[in-house]
Amino acid sequence: MNKELSDIEKDRIIEMAWEDRTTFDSILLQFGLKEQEVIKLMRIEMKASSFRMWRARVQGRKTKHEKLRDFREGRFKCSMQRQINNNKIAKR
């Protein structure tokens, strides 16, 4: 990783990496980390068992890779889900 990340940034990257529909391309765009750098961060920041569970979950998952997705636009969004802008959650 080229730059130092704050604890808040690391937490957000880990959260995004666990989300099924958040692509590695989104993480790259927002934080400048390539897939391999995200994997390295996850390995460092997580317990070994959690990292193995995450890797098993992510490997081969089409939704984590923009080019492999079956859809291009749209996604499920609960009406109660808060709007997120620039990593800040807006009030309802």
C-alpha positions in Angstrom: 0.0 0.0 0.0 1.4 3.3 -1.0 -0.3 5.6 1.5 -1.0 5.4 5.2 -4.7 4.8 5.9 -6.5 6.1 9.0 -8.3 3.7 11.2 -11.6 5.0 9.9 -10.5 4.4 6.3 -9.3 0.9 7.2 -12.7 0.1 8.8 -14.6 1.4 5.8 -12.4 -0.6 3.4 -13.0 -3.8 5.4 -16.7 -3.1 5.5 -16.8 -2.6 1.8 -14.8 -5.7 1.2 -17.3 -7.8 3.2 -20.3 -6.3 1.3 -21.3 -8.7 -1.5 -22.3 -6.1 -4.0 -19.4 -3.6 -3.5 -16.8 -4.3 -6.1 -13.1 -4.1 -5.8 -13.3 -1.4 -8.5 -15.3 0.7 -6.1 -12.7 0.4 -3.4 -10.0 1.3 -6.0 -11.9 4.3 -7.1 -12.6 5.5 -3.6 -9.4 4.6 -1.7 -6.8 3.8 -4.5 -6.3 0.2 -3.4 -6.1 -2.6 -5.9 -7.6 -6.0 -5.2 -4.3 -7.5 -4.0 -3.8 -4.5 -1.7 -7.3 -5.0 -0.2 -6.4 -8.7 0.3 -3.2 -7.7 2.0 -5.0 -5.2 4.3 -7.6 -7.8 5.2 -4.9 -10.3 6.0 -3.1 -7.8 8.3 -6.2 -6.4 10.0 -8.3 -9.5 10.6 -8.0 -12.6 12.7 -6.7 -15.5 10.6 -9.9 -17.4 10.8 -12.0 -14.4 9.8 -9.6 -13.8 6.8 -10.0 -17.4 5.6 -13.7 -17.1 5.9 -13.7 -13.8 3.9 -11.4 -15.2 1.2 -13.6 -18.3 0.8 -16.6 -16.1 0.5 -15.1 -13.6 -2.0 -13.2 -16.0 -4.3 -15.1 -16.5 -7.5 -17.9 -14.2 -6.5 -19.1 -12.4 -9.6 -20.5 -9.4 -7.7 -17.1 -8.4 -6.4 -15.8 -7.9 -10.0 -17.3 -5.3 -12.2 -16.6 -7.1 -15.4 -18.1 -10.4 -14.2 -21.4 -9.0 -13.1 -24.6 -10.0 -14.8 -26.1 -6.5 -14.2 -24.7 -3.0 -14.9 -27.1 -0.7 -13.2 -29.4 -0.9 -10.2 -29.3 -2.8 -7.0 -31.6 -3.7 -4.2 -31.8 -0.9 -1.7 -34.1 -1.0 1.3 -36.3 2.1 1.7 -34.9 2.4 5.3 -31.3 2.3 4.2 -29.5 5.6 4.8 -28.0 7.6 2.1 -24.2 7.6 2.1 -22.3 10.5 0.6 -18.5 10.8 0.9 -18.4 8.2 3.7 -20.9 10.3 5.8 -24.3 8.9 6.6 -27.0 11.5 6.1 -29.7 11.9 8.7 -33.2 10.6 7.7 
